[in-house]
């Protein structure tokens, strides 16, 4: 299937392809959207971009220059909205991962710890997660966009802030303490 816009023929994208990662499911980033509502689906993102282009093109350009150029050049074929149609609108602020809680506030090396928060990449999203304890990357399994299972790396005992990094940035460290295993007597 192909689309014809203004005499130009465009090939149809793969089903579900676009900024939403794996076809039919997932995000690649939480940023680059003009509104929180636009993050829901690719269709809502497109509709919000068209609305913002017409009512507040500067906000769309600020949020995502590539979407602005596509909407201007392909969808509206270079048509510039009249200044009388413009309305100042707030653009959704950029986000980064936030660690809200840990399954345990302290544990020994190689123990399982559940990391909970917001703006993580889910298992079917096109993005990535990296969990670090005191800067040391560790084994982890994303379960959802708000839960990651991780294992404490083999680092020395003491305070080890836990951070989650995605393509959208790095969270602030969440307090965690690495302890000596109960079974180590020496």
C-alpha positions as protocol buffer text, in pm:
chain_id: "A"
residue {
  index: 1
  type: UNK
  ca { x: 0 y: 0 z: 0 }
}
residue {
  index: 2
  type: UNK
  ca { x: 124 y: 349 z: -86 }
}
residue {
  index: 3
  type: UNK
  ca { x: 8 y: 697 z: 2 }
}
residue {
  index: 4
  type: UNK
  ca { x: -9 y: 986 z: -242 }
}
residue {
  index: 5
  type: UNK
  ca { x: 26 y: 1335 z: -95 }
}
residue {
  index: 6
  type: UNK
  ca { x: 43 y: 1638 z: -323 }
}
residue {
  index: 7
  type: UNK
  ca { x: 138 y: 1428 z: -625 }
}
residue {
  index: 8
  type: UNK
  ca { x: 421 y: 1254 z: -439 }
}
residue {
  index: 9
  type: UNK
  ca { x: 399 y: 881 z: -379 }
}
residue {
  index: 10
  type: UNK
  ca { x: 518 y: 753 z: -40 }
}
residue {
  index: 11
  type: UNK
  ca { x: 562 y: 384 z: 45 }
}
residue {
  index: 12
  type: UNK
  ca { x: 354 y: 268 z: 336 }
}
residue {
  index: 13
  type: UNK
  ca { x: 555 y: 197 z: 651 }
}
residue {
  index: 14
  type: UNK
  ca { x: 567 y: -150 z: 800 }
}
residue {
  index: 15
  type: UNK
  ca { x: 263 y: -217 z: 1022 }
}
residue {
  index: 16
  type: UNK
  ca { x: 317 y: -53 z: 1358 }
}
residue {
  index: 17
  type: UNK
  ca { x: 654 y: 93 z: 1257 }
}
residue {
  index: 18
  type: UNK
  ca { x: 759 y: 439 z: 1360 }
}
residue {
  index: 19
  type: UNK
  ca { x: 871 y: 603 z: 1680 }
}
residue {
  index: 20
  type: UNK
  ca { x: 706 y: 331 z: 1885 }
}
residue {
  index: 21
  type: UNK
  ca { x: 975 y: 58 z: 1874 }
}
residue {
  index: 22
  type: UNK
  ca { x: 876 y: -300 z: 1799 }
}
residue {
  index: 23
  type: UNK
  ca { x: 586 y: -309 z: 1550 }
}
residue {
  index: 24
  type: UNK
  ca { x: 257 y: -259 z: 1727 }
}
residue {
  index: 25
  type: UNK
  ca { x: 411 y: -218 z: 2072 }
}
residue {
  index: 26
  type: UNK
  ca { x: 653 y: 1 z: 2255 }
}
residue {
  index: 27
  type: UNK
  ca { x: 828 y: 335 z: 2270 }
}
residue {
  index: 28
  type: UNK
  ca { x: 1182 y: 422 z: 2171 }
}
residue {
  index: 29
  type: UNK
  ca { x: 1189 y: 729 z: 2393 }
}
residue {
  index: 30
  type: UNK
  ca { x: 958 y: 916 z: 2627 }
}
residue {
  index: 31
  type: UNK
  ca { x: 1086 y: 1248 z: 2488 }
}
residue {
  index: 32
  type: UNK
  ca { x: 1007 y: 1427 z: 2162 }
}
residue {
  index: 33
  type: UNK
  ca { x: 631 y: 1440 z: 2220 }
}
residue {
  index: 34
  type: UNK
  ca { x: 434 y: 1765 z: 2235 }
}
residue {
  index: 35
  type: UNK
  ca { x: 197 y: 1639 z: 2504 }
}
residue {
  index: 36
  type: UNK
  ca { x: 150 y: 1356 z: 2747 }
}
residue {
  index: 37
  type: UNK
  ca { x: -151 y: 1244 z: 2541 }
}
residue {
  index: 38
  type: UNK
  ca { x: 68 y: 1213 z: 2229 }
}
residue {
  index: 39
  type: UNK
  ca { x: 266 y: 935 z: 2402 }
}
residue {
  index: 40
  type: UNK
  ca { x: -38 y: 702 z: 2398 }
}
residue {
  index: 41
  type: UNK
  ca { x: -21 y: 580 z: 2036 }
}
residue {
  index: 42
  type: UNK
  ca { x: 139 y: 670 z: 1706 }
}
residue {
  index: 43
  type: UNK
  ca { x: -199 y: 795 z: 1579 }
}
residue {
  index: 44
  type: UNK
  ca { x: -244 y: 1031 z: 1874 }
}
residue {
  index: 45
  type: UNK
  ca { x: 115 y: 1150 z: 1832 }
}
residue {
  index: 46
  type: UNK
  ca { x: 44 y: 1231 z: 1466 }
}
residue {
  index: 47
  type: UNK
  ca { x: -282 y: 1411 z: 1550 }
}
residue {
  index: 48
  type: UNK
  ca { x: -119 y: 1616 z: 1827 }
}
residue {
  index: 49
  type: UNK
  ca { x: 171 y: 1709 z: 1598 }
}
residue {
  index: 50
  type: UNK
  ca { x: -70 y: 1833 z: 1331 }
}
residue {
  index: 51
  type: UNK
  ca { x: -261 y: 2035 z: 1590 }
}
residue {
  index: 52
  type: UNK
  ca { x: 57 y: 2185 z: 1733 }
}
residue {
  index: 53
  type: UNK
  ca { x: 190 y: 2262 z: 1385 }
}
residue {
  index: 54
  type: UNK
  ca { x: -117 y: 2468 z: 1309 }
}
residue {
  index: 55
  type: UNK
  ca { x: -167 y: 2632 z: 1648 }
}
residue {
  index: 56
  type: UNK
  ca { x: 187 y: 2660 z: 1788 }
}
residue {
  index: 57
  type: UNK
  ca { x: 453 y: 2555 z: 1536 }
}
residue {
  index: 58
  type: UNK
  ca { x: 737 y: 2689 z: 1752 }
}
residue {
  index: 59
  type: UNK
  ca { x: 640 y: 2448 z: 2033 }
}
residue {
  index: 60
  type: UNK
  ca { x: 642 y: 2153 z: 1791 }
}
residue {
  index: 61
  type: UNK
  ca { x: 980 y: 2260 z: 1650 }
}
residue {
  index: 62
  type: UNK
  ca { x: 1118 y: 2281 z: 2005 }
}
residue {
  index: 63
  type: UNK
  ca { x: 981 y: 1940 z: 2108 }
}
residue {
  index: 64
  type: UNK
  ca { x: 1092 y: 1751 z: 1796 }
}
residue {
  index: 65
  type: UNK
  ca { x: 1248 y: 1922 z: 1492 }
}
residue {
  index: 66
  type: UNK
  ca { x: 1220 y: 1608 z: 1277 }
}
residue {
  index: 67
  type: UNK
  ca { x: 843 y: 1579 z: 1336 }
}
residue {
  index: 68
  type: UNK
  ca { x: 806 y: 1951 z: 1265 }
}
residue {
  index: 69
  type: UNK
  ca { x: 984 y: 1914 z: 930 }
}
residue {
  index: 70
  type: UNK
  ca { x: 775 y: 1608 z: 834 }
}
residue {
  index: 71
  type: UNK
  ca { x: 445 y: 1774 z: 922 }
}
residue {
  index: 72
  type: UNK
  ca { x: 546 y: 2097 z: 741 }
}
residue {
  index: 73
  type: UNK
  ca { x: 690 y: 1935 z: 428 }
}
residue {
  index: 74
  type: UNK
  ca { x: 482 y: 1620 z: 379 }
}
residue {
  index: 75
  type: UNK
  ca { x: 152 y: 1663 z: 558 }
}
residue {
  index: 76
  type: UNK
  ca { x: 92 y: 2037 z: 501 }
}
residue {
  index: 77
  type: UNK
  ca { x: 313 y: 2050 z: 187 }
}
residue {
  index: 78
  type: UNK
  ca { x: 487 y: 2369 z: 301 }
}
residue {
  index: 79
  type: UNK
  ca { x: 167 y: 2552 z: 396 }
}
residue {
  index: 80
  type: UNK
  ca { x: 242 y: 2789 z: 684 }
}
residue {
  index: 81
  type: UNK
  ca { x: -35 y: 2846 z: 940 }
}
residue {
  index: 82
  type: UNK
  ca { x: -164 y: 3204 z: 956 }
}
residue {
  index: 83
  type: UNK
  ca { x: -45 y: 3406 z: 1252 }
}
residue {
  index: 84
  type: UNK
  ca { x: -410 y: 3459 z: 1357 }
}
residue {
  index: 85
  type: UNK
  ca { x: -440 y: 3083 z: 1420 }
}
residue {
  index: 86
  type: UNK
  ca { x: -146 y: 3070 z: 1658 }
}
residue {
  index: 87
  type: UNK
  ca { x: -195 y: 3003 z: 2026 }
}
residue {
  index: 88
  type: UNK
  ca { x: 80 y: 2960 z: 2283 }
}
residue {
  index: 89
  type: UNK
  ca { x: 69 y: 2606 z: 2419 }
}
residue {
  index: 90
  type: UNK
  ca { x: 278 y: 2432 z: 2677 }
}
residue {
  index: 91
  type: UNK
  ca { x: 502 y: 2152 z: 2554 }
}
residue {
  index: 92
  type: UNK
  ca { x: 547 y: 1846 z: 2772 }
}
residue {
  index: 93
  type: UNK
  ca { x: 875 y: 1873 z: 2958 }
}
residue {
  index: 94
  type: UNK
  ca { x: 1158 y: 1633 z: 2880 }
}
residue {
  index: 95
  type: UNK
  ca { x: 1167 y: 1334 z: 3112 }
}
residue {
  index: 96
  type: UNK
  ca { x: 1429 y: 1093 z: 3239 }
}
residue {
  index: 97
  type: UNK
  ca { x: 1398 y: 775 z: 3443 }
}
residue {
  index: 98
  type: UNK
  ca { x: 1301 y: 809 z: 3808 }
}
residue {
  index: 99
  type: UNK
  ca { x: 1374 y: 538 z: 4068 }
}
residue {
  index: 100
  type: UNK
  ca { x: 1095 y: 560 z: 4326 }
}
residue {
  index: 101
  type: UNK
  ca { x: 1172 y: 255 z: 4540 }
}
residue {
  index: 102
  type: UNK
  ca { x: 1379 y: -60 z: 4574 }
}
residue {
  index: 103
  type: UNK
  ca { x: 1259 y: -400 z: 4692 }
}
residue {
  index: 104
  type: UNK
  ca { x: 1529 y: -386 z: 4963 }
}
residue {
  index: 105
  type: UNK
  ca { x: 1721 y: -89 z: 5101 }
}
residue {
  index: 106
  type: UNK
  ca { x: 2024 y: -309 z: 5168 }
}
residue {
  index: 107
  type: UNK
  ca { x: 2142 y: -654 z: 5067 }
}
residue {
  index: 108
  type: UNK
  ca { x: 2458 y: -851 z: 4996 }
}
residue {
  index: 109
  type: UNK
  ca { x: 2642 y: -906 z: 4670 }
}
residue {
  index: 110
  type: UNK
  ca { x: 2457 y: -1097 z: 4397 }
}
residue {
  index: 111
  type: UNK
  ca { x: 2121 y: -1061 z: 4577 }
}
residue {
  index: 112
  type: UNK
  ca { x: 1805 y: -993 z: 4376 }
}
residue {
  index: 113
  type: UNK
  ca { x: 1665 y: -639 z: 4410 }
}
residue {
  index: 114
  type: UNK
  ca { x: 1348 y: -511 z: 4244 }
}
residue {
  index: 115
  type: UNK
  ca { x: 1381 y: -155 z: 4111 }
}
residue {
  index: 116
  type: UNK
  ca { x: 1055 y: 41 z: 4077 }
}
residue {
  index: 117
  type: UNK
  ca { x: 1003 y: 377 z: 3912 }
}
residue {
  index: 118
  type: UNK
  ca { x: 879 y: 559 z: 3605 }
}
residue {
  index: 119
  type: UNK
  ca { x: 997 y: 618 z: 3249 }
}
residue {
  index: 120
  type: UNK
  ca { x: 1183 y: 285 z: 3220 }
}
residue {
  index: 121
  type: UNK
  ca { x: 1186 y: 103 z: 2887 }
}
residue {
  index: 122
  type: UNK
  ca { x: 967 y: -208 z: 2891 }
}
residue {
  index: 123
  type: UNK
  ca { x: 1073 y: -548 z: 2757 }
}
residue {
  index: 124
  type: UNK
  ca { x: 911 y: -490 z: 2416 }
}
residue {
  index: 125
  type: UNK
  ca { x: 1011 y: -125 z: 2375 }
}
residue {
  index: 126
  type: UNK
  ca { x: 1278 y: -18 z: 2130 }
}
residue {
  index: 127
  type: UNK
  ca { x: 1489 y: 154 z: 2396 }
}
residue {
  index: 128
  type: UNK
  ca { x: 1732 y: 28 z: 2657 }
}
residue {
  index: 129
  type: UNK
  ca { x: 1784 y: 23 z: 3034 }
}
residue {
  index: 130
  type: UNK
  ca { x: 2109 y: 3 z: 3228 }
}
residue {
  index: 131
  type: UNK
  ca { x: 2105 y: -47 z: 3605 }
}
residue {
  index: 132
  type: UNK
  ca { x: 2410 y: 57 z: 3804 }
}
residue {
  index: 133
  type: UNK
  ca { x: 2508 y: 18 z: 4168 }
}
residue {
  index: 134
  type: UNK
  ca { x: 2770 y: 276 z: 4263 }
}
residue {
  index: 135
  type: UNK
  ca { x: 2846 y: 318 z: 3892 }
}
residue {
  index: 136
  type: UNK
  ca { x: 2893 y: -57 z: 3827 }
}
residue {
  index: 137
  type: UNK
  ca { x: 2660 y: -195 z: 3561 }
}
residue {
  index: 138
  type: UNK
  ca { x: 2471 y: -506 z: 3666 }
}
residue {
  index: 139
  type: UNK
  ca { x: 2254 y: -784 z: 3530 }
}
residue {
  index: 140
  type: UNK
  ca { x: 1892 y: -674 z: 3504 }
}
residue {
  index: 141
  type: UNK
  ca { x: 1564 y: -780 z: 3345 }
}
residue {
  index: 142
  type: UNK
  ca { x: 1296 y: -522 z: 3257 }
}
residue {
  index: 143
  type: UNK
  ca { x: 952 y: -653 z: 3349 }
}
residue {
  index: 144
  type: UNK
  ca { x: 749 y: -343 z: 3260 }
}
residue {
  index: 145
  type: UNK
  ca { x: 789 y: 29 z: 3211 }
}
residue {
  index: 146
  type: UNK
  ca { x: 790 y: 66 z: 3590 }
}
residue {
  index: 147
  type: UNK
  ca { x: 967 y: -247 z: 3721 }
}
residue {
  index: 148
  type: UNK
  ca { x: 1315 y: -390 z: 3663 }
}
residue {
  index: 149
  type: UNK
  ca { x: 1464 y: -693 z: 3837 }
}
residue {
  index: 150
  type: UNK
  ca { x: 1835 y: -650 z: 3908 }
}
residue {
  index: 151
  type: UNK
  ca { x: 2112 y: -829 z: 4091 }
}
residue {
  index: 152
  type: UNK
  ca { x: 2367 y: -654 z: 4313 }
}
residue {
  index: 153
  type: UNK
  ca { x: 2707 y: -668 z: 4142 }
}
residue {
  index: 154
  type: UNK
  ca { x: 3020 y: -796 z: 4314 }
}
residue {
  index: 155
  type: UNK
  ca { x: 3125 y: -463 z: 4464 }
}
residue {
  index: 156
  type: UNK
  ca { x: 3263 y: -379 z: 4809 }
}
residue {
  index: 157
  type: UNK
  ca { x: 3029 y: -322 z: 5102 }
}
residue {
  index: 158
  type: UNK
  ca { x: 2897 y: 24 z: 5181 }
}
residue {
  index: 159
  type: UNK
  ca { x: 2666 y: 280 z: 5023 }
}
residue {
  index: 160
  type: UNK
  ca { x: 2592 y: 214 z: 4656 }
}
residue {
  index: 161
  type: UNK
  ca { x: 2339 y: 447 z: 4496 }
}
residue {
  index: 162
  type: UNK
  ca { x: 2123 y: 272 z: 4236 }
}
residue {
  index: 163
  type: UNK
  ca { x: 2063 y: 449 z: 3904 }
}
residue {
  index: 164
  type: UNK
  ca { x: 1873 y: 356 z: 3590 }
}
residue {
  index: 165
  type: UNK
  ca { x: 1989 y: 489 z: 3254 }
}
residue {
  index: 166
  type: UNK
  ca { x: 1782 y: 489 z: 2936 }
}
residue {
  index: 167
  type: UNK
  ca { x: 1826 y: 677 z: 2609 }
}
residue {
  index: 168
  type: UNK
  ca { x: 1632 y: 959 z: 2783 }
}
residue {
  index: 169
  type: UNK
  ca { x: 1893 y: 1009 z: 3056 }
}
residue {
  index: 170
  type: UNK
  ca { x: 2001 y: 882 z: 3398 }
}
residue {
  index: 171
  type: UNK
  ca { x: 1798 y: 883 z: 3717 }
}
residue {
  index: 172
  type: UNK
  ca { x: 1917 y: 1039 z: 4040 }
}
residue {
  index: 173
  type: UNK
  ca { x: 2082 y: 777 z: 4267 }
}
residue {
  index: 174
  type: UNK
  ca { x: 1846 y: 595 z: 4503 }
}
residue {
  index: 175
  type: UNK
  ca { x: 2008 y: 499 z: 4836 }
}
residue {
  index: 176
  type: UNK
  ca { x: 2117 y: 137 z: 4872 }
}
residue {
  index: 177
  type: UNK
  ca { x: 2368 y: -34 z: 5099 }
}
residue {
  index: 178
  type: UNK
  ca { x: 2574 y: -338 z: 5001 }
}
residue {
  index: 179
  type: UNK
  ca { x: 2623 y: -558 z: 5308 }
}
residue {
  index: 180
  type: UNK
  ca { x: 2847 y: -846 z: 5398 }
}
residue {
  index: 181
  type: UNK
  ca { x: 2669 y: -1181 z: 5344 }
}
residue {
  index: 182
  type: UNK
  ca { x: 2550 y: -1341 z: 5669 }
}
residue {
  index: 183
  type: UNK
  ca { x: 2736 y: -1660 z: 5587 }
}
residue {
  index: 184
  type: UNK
  ca { x: 3079 y: -1493 z: 5558 }
}
residue {
  index: 185
  type: UNK
  ca { x: 3257 y: -1526 z: 5892 }
}
residue {
  index: 186
  type: UNK
  ca { x: 3599 y: -1402 z: 5778 }
}
